[in-house]
Amino acid sequence: MEFTKYKQFINGAWVDAADGGAWQVLNPATEAVVAEVPFCHTGADVQAAIGAAAAAFPGWRSTNAFQRAQLLKKVAEAMRKNASECARVTTEESGKPFIEAKGEWIVAADLFEWFAEEAKRSYGTVIPSSRNNKRMSVIWQPVGVVGVITAWNFPVWNLARAWGAALAAGCCIVAKPSEYTPLTAMLLVDIIAQQGFPAGVVNLVSGDAAAIGDALMDAPEVRKVHFVGSTRVGKILLDKASRTNTRLSLELGGNAPVLIFPGVDIEKVAAASVAAKFRNCGQVCVSPQRFLVHQDIYKPFSEAVARFASQYKVGNGLEEGVQVGPLINRKQQQHVAALVETAVAGGAGVLAGGAVPDWLPQGYFYRPTVLGGIDEASPVFSQEAFGPVMQLTQFDSFDKAIALANATEYGLAAYVWTNDLNTAIHAGEALEFGIVGINEWTPHATEAPFGGWKQSGQGSELGHDGIFEYMEKKLISIGGL
Ligand code: ADP
């Protein structure tokens, strides 16, 4: 497939920034420039995109779900067909190992297919009326123009879960990808554009985040904003949503606990823990972060994870066999280093890593790190690391484990490892998180709901419910019959 060069996409045309601004996308593994993209410093381009989306909406909403599904399935097929080529670019701008990037494109393709099918099942209801001369039914209709602001950690999956659902529902979108990973978004738009969507249905802008965010929140035509990113920015959007009562879906931070109970196969769980922790260099909102280990198995478990973590190969994600790439940028690398330093100053033990790899002078690398002896008072316990840091804390009873696990403002994912049915069921019910994985690391799935409790977010994505986040419920009542 021929890809267009990297630009914004507004009303069916590839365009530069209205103010001529540009942004260099860096490869976090080499610090070399991957490409230059437009970057608008004002709200001009996003205003044009909102106008285009609003103009396209009446036509797009009147297509039926089967027609939209046909186009969306073509998108999914093209994504699968071009997954290797696209994943290369995703690795170059995000740093994640190629194999992870390719897997991400495939799963993102599944999302388009899933929502294409779900749109056909966005059933309404007929309500039995208390009056004989009246009939009532509830139908679902697309919410309207949707703004989508996303983070860099899953450059294509983050887009697909919102774009797929919104387009399937009959909404038009104005999307702003992270400034660190715009190329992946531009590739996806290119794939979409080549399948025959009407102009204005999908628009992509690149530029100043606050200016774009403000324009989206101010515009009455933008009925909903889907956001993936930090809790800090999520709260800014929550404040701004009051201006035009913009509906919000928020997928924010996490600080996932992992409860490990006695009786499990320590070597096996340790190996899988390390693989789960260092996936995407720990830059995952559902990343296992606070490992809470029963005191009876703490020593052998900590030794095993330290051994496995030390064996992980760090490097450029395009190199064969690399398991851990760089962090996304210098700021994130410094954040992780500072967090580890503070933990160590507070008494934590470094069981593996704990430093920038001195054999990789270029790029934003940090060694897979295991910290032992962490307690509730340590900043690393309460802050989201969003990096390759595994931390171990001991517990002595079920109740203490649950209390430690719930001692966070976040509530996205939690994990439990046990061979005891009672422990599994009671822990699953007691944890204050939207997603609980028991004896597994990937409880999230295209076909299952995904959403955070507490300060981790609002709304439920994916699964059967996901599409309804982009639809409004309408009661039609016929009286006087
Ligand atoms: P992260 O730390 O994961 O990058 P951010 O919340 O900083 O998370 O960024 C997530 C997305 O939000 C990015 O696309 C970023 O450009 C955007 N963003 C940052 N600040 C704002 C803002 N004030 N309003 C709207 N979007 C913003």
Boltz pocket constraint, residues with backbone or C-beta under 6 A from the ligand:
constraints:
  - pocket:
      binder: B
      contacts: [[A, 149], [A, 150], [A, 151], [A, 152], [A, 176], [A, 177], [A, 178], [A, 179], [A, 207], [A, 209], [A, 210], [A, 212], [A, 213], [A, 214], [A, 228], [A, 229], [A, 230], [A, 231], [A, 232], [A, 233], [A, 234], [A, 236]]
      max_distance: 6.0
